[in-house]
Amino acid sequence: MTKVSDFGTKHADEFGFGTQIRKSPYFAATVRWGAKGFSVYNHMYIPRDFGDPEQNFWNLVNDAILCDVAVERQVEITGPDAAKFVQMLTPRDLSKMAIGQCKYVLITNAEGGILNDPILLRLAENHFWISLADSDILLWAQGVAVHSGLDVTIGEPDVSPLQLQGPKSGEIMKALFGDGIMDLKYYWLREVELDGIPLIVSRTGWSSELGYELYLQDGSRGDELWEKIMAAGKPFNLKPGHTSSIRRIEGGMLSYHADADINTNPYELGLDRLVNLDIEAEFIGKAALRRIKEQGVSRKQIGLIIEGTPLNGPNTSYWPIRKNGVTIGKVTSAVYSPRLKQNIALAMVAAEHATLGAEVEVVNRTGLVNEAGTERATIVDRPFYDPQKKIAAA
């Protein structure tokens, strides 16, 4: 992660590695509001540090935070065959997806591997956005289209999302848009304006809390939009923030490249509900996913409670999991939850060891088993908190 201080605060608005890494329309605003470190996601800077990650977590779960997630780039698909083409990309049945609806989907390759786990938005009969996790699906979609024989246009529009998340986000939205916005249902979207700023608003987010995403459709007005939201949120203790690793792991939410990748299939993650093999439509990976379902998987995602002192931050490498001295899997995402007062983790283990209540050993945070030993851990169900997602869907 790049720290603003690495380049000097005087030139914080200019730090970077070149023009090939893009700045979001909110970049200057986030620096002004205290962003101290950035990472790169979909070839764009994303704020990852506003000070204390634990305080960011409490801001999220008690009040509300505003996050620059313009890195969730949109793949826009239009044209007479748009709906048919989008169905080619995902194993989830989209036949009943209504205009104005959003769906969490997987994009799979011919082997059933996961290329992305985006939110799909349907803006019109033949108009879709794929709101991306961190991988180059624009290139994949354009490549698939070349020999598809379908009449579609695929590109990246001028669209940059913000996430307004937390229990007071609804009150802030009401202050911005009036009481009518409260009718917006979970996983639905609406086209709105804020003082002439064109937006799509959806009841979605990467937090497992009540939340909204505001998709700015004019990048030149990013700074203005950020300030308007922060001003409206001041009475509700709104704070600038970043997506919370603590809360997303509590909620069992995937982080692409950490918990899933091209070599991971939906069945390993327990995401069977996102795979509909009985639909007539042919989607990429259908035959492979049918074969995987019939044969079963060799590994499964689990939750872990890891003993020992509280972790001082998320893991930055995969930690081996061992049983009787034999490596059976790896920790993919780990963090200390101050609410649960436990070290919690998502992990992938050999299927025969994925038994609730089983005890295993995790090579500790140093990764040096011969120097620092291991920590005991217990396999548990996930999510770790609010398993029915009642908070986000309220």
Secondary structure, 3 states (H helix, E strand, C coil): CEEHHHHCHHHHHHCCCCCCCECCCCHHHHHHCCCCEEEEECCEEEEEECCCHHHHHHHHHHCEEEEECCCCCEEEEECCCHHHHHHHHCCCCCCCCCCCEEEECCEECCCCCEEECCEEEEEECCEEEEECCCCCHHHHHHHHHHCCCCCCEEECCCCEEEEEECCCHHHHHHHHHCHHHHHCCCCEEEEEEECCEEEEEECCCCCCCCEEEEEECCHHHHHHHHHHHHHHHHHHCEEEECCCHHHHHHCCCCCECCCECCCCCHHHHCCHHHCCCCCCCCCCCHHHHHHHHHHCCCEEEEEEEECCCCCCCCCCCCEEEEECCEEEEEEEEEEEECCCCEEEEEEEEEHHHCCCCCEEEEECCCCCHHHHCEEEEEEECCCCCCCCCHHHHC
